[in-house]
Amino acid sequence: MTHIQHNAGDDSVRLTRRELEILALIIEGHSSKHVGDLLFVSKRTIDFHLDNIYQKLQVKNRMQALQSATRLGLLAETE
């Protein structure tokens, strides 16, 4: 399972707790609709958060978000 964590050493990217939660679920391969269902919000709300995440990470899609989060040390792999 992938967890997202704040990188204390990098103040240039600040994701909210909810954005981190959504990013973790998206990186696990869940669709926006499924993430919305899991978090009891609409797909539109998830897409809104994803847009904010993409802007903060300066990326355009999920794959780039994964790569950027990995490079910035926002991802922590756990078993």
C-alpha positions as CSV (number, residue, x, y, z in Angstrom):
1,M,0.0,0.0,0.0
2,T,1.2,3.5,-0.8
3,H,1.0,6.3,1.8
4,I,1.7,9.9,1.2
5,Q,3.6,12.0,3.7
6,H,4.7,15.6,4.0
7,N,8.3,16.2,3.1
8,A,9.6,18.4,5.9
9,G,12.6,19.4,3.9
10,D,10.7,20.8,0.9
11,D,8.5,23.8,1.6
12,S,7.9,24.5,-2.1
13,V,5.1,21.9,-2.3
14,R,2.4,21.9,0.3
15,L,-0.5,19.5,-0.1
16,T,-3.4,19.5,2.3
17,R,-4.2,16.4,4.3
18,R,-7.2,15.8,2.0
19,E,-5.1,16.3,-1.2
20,L,-2.5,13.8,0.2
21,E,-5.3,11.3,0.9
22,I,-6.7,11.6,-2.6
23,L,-3.3,11.4,-4.2
24,A,-2.5,8.2,-2.3
25,L,-5.8,6.6,-3.5
26,I,-5.2,7.8,-7.1
27,I,-1.7,6.4,-7.1
28,E,-3.1,3.1,-5.9
29,G,-5.0,3.1,-9.2
30,H,-8.5,4.1,-8.1
31,S,-10.6,6.1,-10.5
32,S,-11.9,9.6,-9.4
33,K,-15.4,8.1,-9.1
34,H,-14.2,5.3,-6.9
35,V,-12.1,7.7,-4.7
36,G,-15.2,9.9,-4.4
37,D,-17.3,6.8,-3.3
38,L,-14.6,5.8,-0.7
39,L,-14.5,9.4,0.7
40,F,-18.2,10.0,0.5
41,V,-17.8,13.0,-1.9
42,S,-18.6,13.5,-5.6
43,K,-16.3,12.7,-8.5
44,R,-16.4,16.5,-9.2
45,T,-15.0,17.2,-5.8
46,I,-12.2,14.7,-6.4
47,D,-11.4,16.2,-9.8
48,F,-11.3,19.6,-8.1
49,H,-8.8,18.4,-5.6
50,L,-6.8,16.7,-8.4
51,D,-6.6,20.0,-10.3
52,N,-5.2,21.7,-7.2
53,I,-2.7,18.8,-6.8
54,Y,-1.6,19.1,-10.4
55,Q,-1.1,22.8,-10.1
56,K,0.9,22.5,-6.9
57,L,3.1,19.8,-8.4
58,Q,3.2,21.6,-11.8
59,V,2.0,18.5,-13.6
60,K,-0.8,17.7,-16.1
61,N,-1.8,14.1,-15.3
62,R,-1.8,11.2,-12.8
63,M,1.5,9.7,-14.1
64,Q,3.3,13.0,-13.8
65,A,1.8,13.5,-10.3
66,L,3.2,10.1,-9.3
67,Q,6.6,10.9,-10.7
68,S,6.7,14.3,-9.1
69,A,5.5,13.1,-5.7
70,T,8.2,10.4,-5.8
71,R,10.9,12.9,-6.8
72,L,9.8,15.2,-4.0
73,G,9.8,12.5,-1.4
74,L,6.1,12.7,-0.7
75,L,5.6,8.9,-1.2
76,A,6.5,6.3,1.4
77,E,6.1,2.7,0.5
78,T,4.8,0.4,3.2
79,E,3.8,-3.3,3.2
